[in-house]
Amino acid sequence: GWHTPAKQAAALRAAGAATNGDGIFTNVANFHRTADETAYARRVLTALGGPARLGAVIDTSRNGNGAPAAGKWCDPAGRALGQPPTTRTGEARIDAYLWVKLPGESDGCSGAAGSFTPEYAYALATG
C-alpha cells in the first residue's frame, strides 16, 4: 500500500525535495497501474507544495496487468510490461514513464535477487 499523500509529502519535504529536488518517483519495482500511480503522484505533489515545475516519474516496468493479490510481491505470475519508457506522457506533472526495475530482474523467487531471469522476462513480455 501507499503512504498517505500527506505523510509521503512530509517525508519528502523533510528531505528537501520541495526546495532542492526536481521531482518525485513512484512505483519502483512495484505493480500498481499507471493511472493509479499518476493520481497518487499528483496528490503527493500537491501536498508537497514547492514550485509548480516539480513533476513525477513513474516506474511502469511491471505494471501492465496491475498489482497481484495482496502479499504476492516476489516475481508474481500474470504480470506484464507496462507502458514503454517515454517523456511524452501526455499527463500534467508526470515527466516520464521509465522501466526503473529492469524487466526480467528477479525479486528472488524466479532466480537470485537482482539477477536477470530470461523466463521471467519472457513472462513479462508476453503478459
C-alpha positions in Angstrom: 0.0 0.0 0.0 0.9 3.6 -0.2 1.6 6.1 2.5 -1.0 8.8 2.5 -0.1 11.7 0.2 0.3 14.0 3.3 2.7 11.5 5.0 4.8 11.0 1.9 4.9 14.7 1.2 6.1 15.4 4.8 9.0 12.9 4.4 9.9 14.4 1.0 9.7 17.9 2.4 12.0 16.9 5.3 14.5 15.6 2.8 14.4 18.9 0.9 12.5 17.7 -2.2 10.3 20.8 -2.3 13.2 23.2 -2.4 16.1 21.2 -3.8 14.6 18.4 -5.8 13.5 18.1 -9.4 10.5 15.9 -8.6 9.5 12.6 -7.2 9.2 9.0 -8.4 6.7 6.3 -7.6 6.1 2.6 -8.2 9.7 1.5 -8.4 9.8 -2.3 -8.6 6.0 -2.4 -8.0 3.0 -3.3 -10.0 0.4 -0.5 -9.5 -1.4 0.6 -12.6 -0.2 3.8 -14.3 -3.5 5.6 -13.8 -3.4 4.9 -10.1 0.2 6.0 -9.8 -0.5 9.2 -11.8 -3.3 10.1 -9.4 -1.2 9.3 -6.4 1.8 11.2 -7.6 -0.3 14.3 -8.3 -1.8 14.1 -4.8 1.7 13.8 -3.3 3.0 16.8 -5.4 0.0 18.9 -4.3 0.6 18.1 -0.6 4.4 18.7 -1.0 3.9 22.2 -2.3 7.0 23.8 -3.8 7.4 25.1 -7.3 5.0 24.0 -10.0 7.9 22.7 -12.0 8.2 19.7 -9.7 7.0 16.6 -11.6 6.9 12.8 -11.2 8.5 9.8 -12.8 6.5 6.5 -12.7 8.1 3.1 -13.0 6.0 1.2 -15.5 8.3 -1.8 -16.0 6.0 -4.4 -14.5 2.6 -2.7 -14.1 0.9 -3.8 -17.3 -1.6 -6.1 -15.6 -1.8 -4.1 -12.3 -1.0 -5.4 -8.9 -1.2 -9.0 -7.9 -3.2 -10.4 -5.0 -2.1 -8.9 -1.6 1.1 -10.4 -0.3 2.3 -11.6 -3.8 5.3 -9.5 -4.4 8.1 -11.9 -5.4 8.1 -12.3 -9.1 4.3 -12.9 -9.2 2.8 -14.7 -12.1 0.5 -12.9 -14.5 2.3 -9.6 -14.6 3.2 -7.8 -17.8 5.3 -5.0 -19.0 3.7 -1.6 -18.7 4.0 1.5 -20.9 7.3 1.8 -22.7 9.7 4.4 -21.4 8.9 7.9 -22.6 9.0 11.5 -21.6 5.8 12.1 -23.7 3.3 11.0 -21.1 0.5 13.4 -22.1 -0.1 13.9 -18.3 0.3 17.1 -16.5 3.2 16.9 -13.9 4.1 13.4 -15.0 7.6 13.9 -16.5 8.3 10.3 -17.6 7.4 6.7 -17.6 10.6 4.6 -17.1 11.5 1.0 -16.6 13.5 1.6 -13.4 13.3 -2.1 -12.4 14.8 -3.9 -15.4 12.3 -6.3 -16.9 13.4 -9.8 -16.1 15.3 -8.8 -13.0 14.2 -11.2 -10.3 12.9 -10.3 -6.8 14.5 -13.6 -5.6 11.8 -16.2 -6.4 12.4 -17.0 -10.1 16.2 -16.5 -9.8 18.7 -14.9 -7.5 17.5 -11.5 -6.3 18.7 -8.8 -8.7 19.7 -11.3 -11.4 18.3 -11.4 -14.9 16.0 -14.3 -15.4 15.1 -15.0 -19.1 12.0 -16.9 -18.2 10.7 -14.1 -16.1 11.5 -11.5 -18.8 9.6 -13.6 -21.3 6.6 -13.9 -19.0 6.5 -10.1 -18.6 6.9 -9.6 -22.3 4.0 -11.9 -23.1 1.8 -10.8 -20.3 
